[in-house]
Structures are given as structure tokens and as C-alpha cells.
């Protein structure tokens, strides 16, 4: 789908040729004879730019005069082709491109230069790099999409790819002769001056791009080789992470302080309250850690896992991904032996850390307040973010990279029957805020054949909570500190999150929703009108209990209406 319209310096054709070449490798059975290639959009069909498409017997469907009477009919035709396509290739442009792409219902989307991460989280959308190539070290596998199709797999092979290569040569000849970057304004998908980027046809792994200081982007190993299927979706569809990771940026200055050749010790004047100071004492009194990088991490043994996970653990996991290819170790202070600290027997975040450490083979040293530690390389003090509400911190690709790693480390293989199960979590016993009164009144919303569990309290351990969220295709709950467990939910699952008065969704703001199928955010006044409203300082939203019926807004009807309008959650809805 090539639509330039009012953006003549967008969507150069070479993006699509790169995508076709890599697609021919991923699907070696496709051929010119059995594949129909359509080019739709607002382009100058008389340009010799498109001559190369004759190699692929492509059909160009465009509107010569978009203001003519036929424009609405042509638009409907374009949308029909988009929605029914087996492979939809997008090369950027305006919002029409990604809005129309959401209509596709049975194929895959390959997209490059998509603005604002608009297609991130769409299960069948695969990101390409900025030149239209499959990202370096990606292991995209589309066999599941086409396994049940009556397709001819006897032809194809290298012939289709050869035709694509010839089309690339034709295109380069056109580019060198037409010089689209030279002119008063952008044209044919190219800008002018510094904004002109020439075509790149080399394989992705043969080119390197300089990365921002302080280090280069590591090649993060694909989880597909080590992690079993996350639910029923092939591992190759989990993540495109290589192109999206980058070193900790300025927002993490407070979280990552590099101290070369430093020692950890008791905080004091010399350490500037950072446990980071010069070595003191003799070799008998301190322990030397000889690594290129050492991360010092504190794990609180009690508190709100929502805050701890987002403010402390997530920046740490980002750090491990960034420095994955270097010689690094972790010095962890579990705070269990600190004075005036009472720790429960099991704590969610502590368990998650050790599960990931074991699965990834991290080198971990336990910090003791009675020792001093000398770091021969760089020491990174991961203090955690003081601002709890900086929602820009997670690149979506890293989220999709983390989800299967977390799931594998904690659970291993998932329950394959989750589509038949649903969870209503009412926060009924241990919590003092946002409880659902009579949660059983919500049961008729869901199909009778579903195995629905109504739970007042979550289990105490990480493994039990992760297994609970991973084994249900639908979860319905008031917003709360349980939110990090969303990362364990199946990729095509549904979350219905309830909010009082105004939206306060960390699942949305921290992009956790991008790791699952669909999130419905239900917002309204569901408080018992006969009770006084709970007011807590600096609290966003409300803390009153939810009435299913009888409040200013009808919670039952609001959930039903949102499920009926949804694309995925409606599969669990009981029909009236």
C-alpha cells in the first residue's frame, strides 16, 4: 500500500522492494505466477520509477484524479484490498496508512517508518527497519498464518527472489538517472538536501549504525531459541528488539551513575550518599569485582509491586538488555538484613529477580553492609526513578522482548486451555480500596461454557500470581497494584480494567497493554450513593467500592457495551 498524496517525500518504493526480497526468503514457495501484487495509493503512475514492478507483474491500482466522482468508489476498493490481503506492506506516510491497516483480518502486516508506534501491539504486524528490511537477527516466521491456506507451495524458490533483485537493479538505474533528491521539493518518496536518504539494498546485518554514547546497541539474542511458545503464538512473532534498544538516555541519569574504579561502602560524606566512594582499607577488608560493568541494585522486600516494578526493576532490566553483550555482574542489596526492616517470606519482585538471574545466567553477588566492594570497571548505581509517573520509559519493542523472557523464567510452558478460562478479581478481603461488591453479579456477562473463577485475593507468591494471569484468556479487575502481572498474560488475551471517576491506568500509561491482545478501560461513577466518598491526598481516580448496579453509572451495562464493541474481548461475551 503506497500512498503519498500530500506527502511526496514519503514511502519510497525501495522500502517495498526490500520487504519483498526478505519476504521471499521467509516464504520461499511464493512465485510470480501464484502471487498477485497490487500497488494502491496516490502516486504518479506515469513515472518510470514504477517500471521495475513489471518484473513482478504487479498491478497498479491508483486514482488519477482523487477529486473525481469515482474517488469514493476507488477508496472503497482500496480498503477492500487492504482488508483481504494476505501480506500488506506499508512504508510510512500519514495516519491513513495505519488506520486502514487495522482492517486487515487474516494476513500479516510488514511496516516501515510507522509514526508514533501506531501498529505496535498488533499481533500480526511486524516492524521493518527504516529501509524496509527485516531487522538484523530477526527470526520472523509466518508459517502459522499460511499453514491452513490452500496455497501452491510447489513453485517459487529462488525465481521470485531473482525477479525482486532484478527489480532492485532497475530501480537503482532509475534513481541514478532521475536524481529525485535534486529539485525544489521532495518527490517520489525522497526529500531534498539533508533529508534525502538514498536507497539501501544491502542485507540488514551487513550495515551498522553508530549508536549514542555511552555504548553501542547490543545484539540482543532472540528468545525464540531458548523460550517455548508463549501461549499458542510462535516465538518468532514475539519481538523485534534489535532496532529499538539503545543506551539509557537522559531520563535515566538519576538511575544509572557510572563510577569508574569505585568501591561500595557505607554511605557518608565521602560517598555523597551514593554508596560510591574511593577504596578504603586493606585487601582483607574489601571484595574486588573485576567486570567491565557492575550494576548495584536495591530490591525492597515489601511495598507496592506496581511502584517497585516500574520505578526500580524496569530500569534495571533495561540496563541488562543494553549491556547484554558485555562482561557485567550485578551486586544486589535485598535489604533483608537491614536494621528496622521486616521482610515477608516471599516477595514478588525479589522472586522475579532470582528467576531471571537463573534463566539468563547473570553473575550475581549478594551485597553485605559489613563489606566494602572494589569495582575495577564501571559501577552503575541503579537507584530507581523518583518520579513514579514518567510513562515514557518503556520502548514497546523492549516490552515484547521482556514478556516471553519473564514468562519463561517464572513459568516455563503456559496453559494451552486459557481461551476457556476467565478471572474476575474483586479485591474483596485484604484490600481496603476499590473492591467489587457482589462480583458474582458480573458472571452473566461471560459465556456459560467458560470456566470463570471469582477471586477475592491474589495468591502471595510471584509464581502463583503469574500462573493465575497466564492461565486466563480474560481478566476483569479494578485497577491496582497487581498490574505488572499483565506481562504474563497470553498474547491474545483480554483485560477489562475498572476505574472510578477518571482514568488511572498504569497498564495503559506504561504500555503493558502492548504485550496482550486487547484492553478495555471502563470508567464511571460506580460508588454506592449512600456512602461518603473516600478522599485520599494526591490520589488520581477513586478508592470507593464498585457497585455492579445501583450507582450513578451502571457497571454491568458499561462493561457489556464495551465488550460488544470490542474486536477480541467480545469472544467471551454472553449474547443477550
Buried (B, 14 or more C-beta within 10 A) or exposed (E): BBBBBEBBBBBBBBBBBBBBBBBBBBBBBBBBEBBEBBBBBBBBEEBBBBEBBEBBEBEBBBBEEEEEEEEEEBBEBBEEBBBEBBBBBBBBBBEBBBEBBBEBEEBBBBBBBBEEBBBBBBBBBBBBBEBBBBBBBBBBBBEBBBEEEEBEEEBBEEBBBEBBBBBBEBBBEBBEEBEBBEEEEBBBBBBBEEEBBEBBBEBBBEEEEEBEEEBBBBBBBBBBEEBBBBBEBBBBBBBBBBBBBBBBEEEBEBBBBBBEEBBBBEBEEEBEEBBBBEBEEEEEEBBEBEBEBBBBBBBBBBEEBBBBBBBBBBBBBBBBBBBBEBEBBBBBBBBEEEEEEEBEEBBBBBBBBBBBBEBBEBEBBEBEBEBBBBBBBBBBBBBBBEEEEBEEBBBBBBBBBBBBBBBBBBBEEBBEEBBBBBBBBBBBEEBEBBBBBEBEBBBEBBBEEBBBEBBBEBEEBBBEBBBBBBBBBBBBBBBBBBBBBBBBBBBBBBBBBBBBBEBBBBBBBBBBBBBBBBBBBBBBBBBBEEEEEBEEEEEEBBBBBBBBEEBEBBBBEBBBEBBEEBEBBBBBBBEE
